[in-house]
Amino acid sequence: MIRLFLFAIVVLACGWGFSWLADRPGLIAITWQGQLIETSLMVAATLLVAIVAAMMFIGWLVRILWSSPHLVQRHFRARKRDRGYQALSTGLIAAGAGNANLARKMSLRSRSLIRADQEPLILLLEAQTALIEGKHDEARSIFESMSQDPETREIGLRGLYMEARRLGADEAAKQYAERAAENAPYLPWAAQATLEYRSQAGRWEDAIRLLDQQRVAGIIERDKADRLKAVLLTAQAGEKLEGDPRGARDNATAALKLAKDLVPAGVIAAKAYARENNLRKTASVLENLWKIAPHPEIAETYVRARSGDSTVDRLKRAEKLEALRPNNVESLIAVARAALDARNFAKARAKAEAAARMDSREGVFLLLADIEEADTGDQGRVRHWLGQALRAPRDPAWVADGIVSDHWLAVSPKTGRLDAFEWKVPFGQLEGPVEEGSLAENAIASLPAVHTAPEQTDVKVAETKPEDKTSTATEPTAAPAPAPTPAQTETPKFSPLTFKVEEKPVSKPVPKQTPAPAPVPAKTEPATSEAEPDPFNGRPPDDPGVKDQTASNEAPTRLRLY
């Protein structure tokens, strides 16, 4: 735009000049070698401009002819470079897509068209191609050569670091990360890896110093930096708690200022204050943290802050926590445990059942089983609560990368990640989600009654009437009926005495008998001693049995319990 404006100004100036000369006519006389040359002023100005333009054109033409070999050479070199960069771009895309054959082909083509010392991306393409093809030794050698060049040192160190991590060489990976962090502290991966390695080694001071450098350099956000620093200070305070309570207290309180909801920092600070016999500060720290994030460790530390307290005093302190956070499951569990220790079973059961209705989980049902064991000792009810605990979701715990820990750690033992542990339920239920309160309501509704001592079984003897005997004697002999079932209520009339048992009978195995043929009307004959004996003794023909020769014609007498 500026050049166009300047060109317009020059054209206007020339036009104005020619118009000025045209308004002022005149003659120019030149005497050269005895000849007189006369011309007008306008013609002379026009000739002068034409001569200047011709000289400029001739100079441009001479310069073009003089530099034409170089221009031709530069043209072909630029074309070759463009082809090389096109092959390099195609190779990088192929390497990113996992096409090893095309990446290798483009790598060779780009190296033939572009010098590797002029374009470091060729080495990167070759290293990526070697990794895709599984040639890790070749890739490591390329990364080693790249790490020696100041221009490609960072990418070479990162490649060596990733290869060391893949092989499980943690010490080598640590050295590469430390080297990269020293040369380029602004690299996020190097700073993060170095921070994790220093944390794993317990070098808390060095880790905090490196974290401050990252925060100043703007590599990490302020909120995240504050959180990580609070975690590092808490880990340092945990190591100092036994030998240096004052130092642990300072580190823990500093961590609480950076992360107000960090439960381990509050617990360590409270324990440090308790060792200094400063119970007021102990209670203040735990109460403020309890209002933000109720946690079982806070309740345990708060209730047992003073070792000389009785169980009743501990119950009062637990009730104070409940007053700070009412309608909270952790508050109810804390009061229930304290009431159980104080032998106040009614309050313990009420609070535990309320906690179960609010959050039906394993620990609440186990607590109810403990209460039942201590209160009634009824094993049936205890087993009922234990069965509910097996079906209930698990209690929250410290979980990091699939590892469940009974206490908080600053670094994950599996991956080495800083601030990895979270307070949550370890594993989800295999079945579908349980409706809130339904499991507890069903468990409480199905709770068996308190078991009492079993009473002795009453056995009543009922005498049959005399007419039963006479009626039994006149009955004809018939095929034996199938064995009576336990549900049968009528007693046989041929038995003189029947024992009536009120308890539930136990069924006995009945021998399998061959079914009798269809009933045939039998002739009723008087039972006399001269009657012709039955050859089959009243049994089916296929089961004659053995006839009892000593049997009389009188009605048999036997005891039938069922």
SELO-651274 format. One line per 10 residues: number of its first residue (from 1); for each residue x, y, z of C-alpha. Coordinates in steps of 0.1 Angstrom, whole numbers, always signed. Layout:
N
NUM> X Y Z; ...
END
This chain:
562
1> +0 +0 +0; +28 +24 +9; +47 +15 -23; +16 +22 -44; +11 +56 -26; +48 +65 -33; +44 +55 -70; +14 +77 -74; +32 +106 -58; +61 +102 -83
11> +38 +100 -113; +20 +132 -101; +53 +150 -96; +64 +141 -132; +31 +152 -146; +33 +184 -127; +69 +190 -139; +60 +184 -176; +30 +207 -173; +52 +234 -157
21> +77 +231 -186; +49 +232 -212; +36 +265 -197; +71 +280 -200; +83 +274 -236; +119 +281 -245; +148 +270 -267; +180 +251 -259; +211 +256 -281; +240 +233 -279
31> +272 +239 -298; +292 +206 -301; +322 +202 -325; +313 +232 -345; +277 +223 -349; +248 +242 -334; +219 +221 -321; +188 +239 -311; +156 +223 -296; +128 +232 -275
41> +129 +227 -237; +101 +201 -238; +118 +179 -263; +151 +181 -244; +134 +170 -212; +117 +141 -229; +150 +130 -245; +166 +131 -211; +140 +109 -195; +141 +84 -223
51> +179 +82 -221; +177 +75 -183; +150 +48 -188; +171 +32 -215; +202 +31 -193; +182 +15 -165; +168 -12 -188; +202 -19 -202; +216 -22 -166; +188 -46 -156
61> +194 -68 -187; +231 -70 -181; +226 -80 -144; +201 -107 -155; +225 -121 -180; +254 -120 -155; +235 -138 -127; +215 -162 -148; +237 -193 -139; +232 -186 -103
71> +195 -181 -107; +191 -213 -125; +211 -232 -99; +190 -216 -71; +158 -225 -89; +167 -262 -91; +180 -262 -55; +147 -247 -43; +127 -272 -62; +147 -300 -47
81> +143 -286 -12; +106 -283 -17; +104 -319 -28; +124 -330 +2; +102 -311 +26; +71 -326 +9; +86 -360 +15; +95 -351 +51; +59 -339 +58; +44 -371 +42
91> +68 -392 +62; +59 -376 +95; +22 -380 +88; +28 -417 +79; +48 -422 +111; +20 -406 +132; -5 -429 +115; +16 -460 +120; +24 -467 +84; +60 -479 +88
101> +66 -487 +51; +56 -453 +38; +75 -436 +67; +107 -455 +59; +103 -447 +22; +98 -410 +28; +126 -409 +53; +151 -422 +26; +137 -398 +0; +139 -368 +23
111> +175 -377 +33; +185 -378 -4; +169 -344 -11; +178 -326 +21; +209 -326 +42; +203 -340 +77; +226 -314 +93; +204 -287 +78; +171 -302 +88; +169 -320 +122
121> +134 -333 +115; +149 -360 +93; +165 -376 +124; +132 -374 +142; +115 -391 +113; +141 -418 +112; +137 -424 +150; +99 -425 +148; +101 -450 +119; +125 -472 +139
131> +102 -472 +168; +72 -482 +147; +92 -510 +131; +103 -522 +166; +140 -513 +161; +145 -498 +195; +183 -501 +194; +184 -480 +163; +160 -455 +177; +181 -451 +209
141> +212 -445 +189; +195 -418 +169; +182 -402 +201; +218 -403 +215; +231 -385 +185; +203 -359 +188; +211 -354 +225; +246 -343 +216; +234 -315 +193; +223 -283 +212
151> +196 -278 +187; +180 -312 +192; +191 -320 +228; +157 -317 +243; +139 -340 +219; +168 -365 +222; +166 -366 +260; +129 -370 +259; +132 -400 +235; +159 -416 +257
161> +137 -409 +288; +107 -426 +272; +128 -456 +261; +142 -460 +296; +106 -459 +310; +95 -485 +285; +124 -508 +296; +118 -502 +333; +152 -486 +338; +140 -461 +364
171> +175 -450 +373; +184 -442 +337; +151 -424 +332; +157 -404 +363; +191 -393 +350; +177 -382 +317; +149 -363 +333; +174 -345 +357; +196 -336 +328; +167 -322 +308
181> +155 -303 +338; +189 -287 +343; +193 -277 +307; +157 -267 +301; +137 -262 +334; +108 -249 +314; +101 -284 +300; +69 -297 +317; +77 -334 +313; +112 -330 +326
191> +101 -309 +356; +72 -333 +364; +93 -364 +361; +121 -349 +383; +95 -338 +408; +81 -373 +411; +115 -389 +413; +126 -366 +441; +93 -372 +459; +98 -410 +456
201> +133 -406 +471; +119 -386 +500; +139 -355 +490; +110 -332 +500; +131 -300 +502; +145 -304 +467; +110 -312 +454; +95 -281 +470; +124 -260 +455; +118 -274 +421
211> +81 -268 +424; +86 -232 +433; +108 -228 +402; +81 -243 +380; +56 -219 +395; +77 -189 +389; +84 -200 +353; +47 -204 +347; +49 -240 +338; +23 -251 +363
221> -9 -233 +373; -11 -216 +407; -39 -237 +421; -22 -269 +412; +12 -257 +425; -4 -248 +458; -20 -283 +461; +12 -301 +452; +32 -280 +477; +6 -287 +504
231> +10 -325 +497; +48 -322 +499; +47 -303 +531; +23 -328 +546; +46 -357 +537; +75 -339 +552; +55 -332 +583; +46 -369 +586; +83 -378 +587; +90 -351 +613
241> +61 -360 +636; +80 -385 +658; +113 -367 +662; +104 -330 +656; +68 -323 +666; +73 -285 +663; +87 -288 +627; +58 -312 +618; +33 -287 +632; +48 -258 +611
251> +48 -278 +579; +13 -292 +585; -2 -257 +593; +15 -243 +562; -1 -271 +541; -35 -264 +556; -31 -227 +545; -25 -239 +509; -52 -267 +509; -78 -263 +536
261> -95 -296 +529; -63 -317 +531; -73 -342 +559; -39 -358 +565; -23 -323 +571; -50 -314 +596; -46 -348 +615; -8 -344 +616; -11 -308 +629; -36 -319 +656
271> -13 -347 +667; +16 -323 +669; -4 -298 +690; -15 -327 +712; +21 -337 +718; +27 -302 +730; -3 -305 +753; -21 -277 +734; -55 -293 +734; -73 -261 +725
281> -54 -257 +692; -59 -295 +686; -96 -292 +689; -97 -260 +669; -78 -275 +639; -99 -306 +639; -132 -288 +643; -125 -264 +614; -114 -293 +592; -145 -314 +602
291> -168 -286 +591; -152 -287 +556; -146 -325 +551; -159 -350 +577; -135 -379 +579; -131 -410 +601; -95 -401 +609; -106 -367 +621; -132 -382 +644; -108 -408 +658
301> -82 -381 +665; -107 -357 +680; -124 -383 +703; -91 -397 +716; -72 -364 +717; -68 -367 +755; -57 -401 +767; -71 -397 +802; -107 -392 +791; -133 -418 +801
311> -157 -434 +776; -184 -410 +787; -162 -381 +780; -154 -395 +746; -191 -399 +739; -196 -362 +747; -168 -352 +723; -184 -373 +696; -217 -357 +702; -200 -323 +698
321> -188 -334 +664; -223 -344 +655; -235 -310 +665; -210 -294 +641; -221 -315 +611; -256 -329 +618; -273 -354 +595; -239 -367 +584; -231 -404 +582; -196 -399 +596
331> -210 -380 +626; -235 -407 +633; -208 -435 +630; -185 -416 +654; -213 -412 +680; -223 -449 +676; -187 -461 +682; -183 -439 +712; -216 -450 +726; -206 -486 +721
341> -174 -480 +741; -195 -463 +768; -219 -493 +769; -248 -471 +759; -263 -497 +735; -296 -479 +729; -279 -448 +716; -253 -468 +697; -280 -489 +679; -301 -458 +671
351> -272 -439 +656; -259 -469 +637; -293 -476 +622; -297 -440 +612; -263 -441 +595; -273 -473 +577; -304 -456 +564; -283 -427 +552; -255 -448 +537; -259 -485 +536
361> -223 -497 +535; -202 -525 +550; -187 -507 +580; -221 -496 +593; -235 -532 +593; -203 -545 +610; -208 -518 +636; -244 -530 +641; -230 -566 +645; -206 -554 +672
371> -234 -536 +690; -256 -567 +688; -227 -589 +701; -221 -566 +730; -257 -560 +739; -277 -592 +734; -251 -618 +724; -277 -633 +700; -256 -650 +673; -286 -652 +650
381> -289 -614 +650; -251 -610 +647; -250 -633 +617; -279 -613 +602; -259 -581 +603; -228 -599 +590; -247 -612 +561; -259 -577 +553; -223 -564 +554; -213 -590 +528
391> -240 -576 +504; -234 -539 +512; -210 -516 +493; -175 -512 +506; -164 -484 +529; -144 -455 +514; -107 -458 +516; -75 -442 +503; -72 -454 +467; -46 -446 +441
401> -41 -464 +407; -61 -494 +418; -42 -498 +451; -61 -495 +484; -41 -483 +514; -51 -480 +550; -33 -447 +554; -26 -417 +532; +6 -415 +511; +20 -385 +491
411> +32 -407 +462; +15 -436 +444; +35 -467 +451; +26 -481 +416; +32 -452 +393; +50 -427 +414; +24 -400 +407; +22 -372 +432; -11 -365 +450; -26 -397 +436
421> -45 -410 +467; -82 -401 +469; -108 -409 +496; -134 -429 +478; -151 -464 +475; -124 -488 +462; -144 -509 +438; -179 -507 +424; -206 -532 +431; -210 -561 +406
431> -248 -557 +408; -267 -526 +400; -268 -495 +422; -287 -500 +455; -314 -475 +461; -305 -452 +490; -319 -465 +523; -336 -496 +508; -309 -520 +519; -309 -507 +555
441> -347 -507 +556; -349 -543 +544; -322 -553 +568; -339 -537 +598; -373 -551 +588; -359 -586 +584; -340 -586 +617; -349 -617 +637; -363 -615 +672; -341 -620 +702
451> -336 -657 +706; -348 -673 +739; -341 -707 +755; -360 -734 +737; -389 -751 +757; -393 -789 +761; -416 -807 +737; -449 -816 +752; -461 -851 +745; -498 -858 +750
461> -513 -893 +752; -548 -897 +740; -568 -928 +748; -590 -942 +721; -626 -951 +728; -636 -987 +734; -657 -987 +703; -625 -983 +682; -614 -1017 +692; -646 -1034 +682
471> -647 -1016 +649; -611 -1026 +642; -618 -1062 +648; -647 -1063 +623; -627 -1047 +595; -619 -1071 +566; -583 -1078 +556; -573 -1056 +527; -542 -1045 +508; -519 -1023 +530
481> -524 -986 +524; -494 -965 +515; -474 -950 +543; -491 -919 +558; -475 -885 +552; -465 -862 +580; -494 -839 +571; -519 -867 +579; -540 -858 +610; -562 -888 +614
491> -549 -916 +636; -555 -953 +627; -585 -968 +644; -569 -1001 +649; -543 -987 +674; -554 -988 +710; -531 -959 +720; -519 -930 +699; -491 -907 +709; -499 -872 +697
501> -467 -851 +693; -472 -813 +690; -438 -805 +675; -432 -807 +638; -426 -843 +628; -395 -853 +609; -402 -871 +577; -386 -905 +574; -378 -923 +542; -406 -946 +532
511> -396 -978 +513; -409 -979 +478; -438 -1004 +475; -453 -1018 +444; -486 -1001 +438; -516 -1023 +445; -541 -1032 +417; -573 -1014 +414; -596 -1020 +444; -621 -1048 +440
521> -652 -1050 +462; -644 -1076 +488; -669 -1099 +505; -674 -1091 +541; -671 -1122 +561; -670 -1126 +599; -635 -1130 +613; -635 -1165 +627; -609 -1190 +634; -624 -1214 +608
531> -619 -1189 +579; -598 -1201 +550; -564 -1185 +553; -553 -1160 +526; -524 -1175 +506; -508 -1141 +501; -514 -1127 +536; -533 -1097 +522; -504 -1087 +500; -502 -1084 +462
541> -495 -1117 +444; -460 -1105 +434; -450 -1099 +471; -463 -1128 +492; -440 -1121 +520; -437 -1145 +550; -468 -1155 +569; -466 -1153 +606; -478 -1186 +619; -482 -1173 +655
551> -505 -1145 +645; -540 -1147 +659; -572 -1135 +645; -573 -1107 +670; -567 -1072 +658; -530 -1064 +659; -517 -1038 +683; -488 -1016 +674; -477 -981 +681; -479 -955 +653
561> -463 -922 +659; -474 -907 +626
END
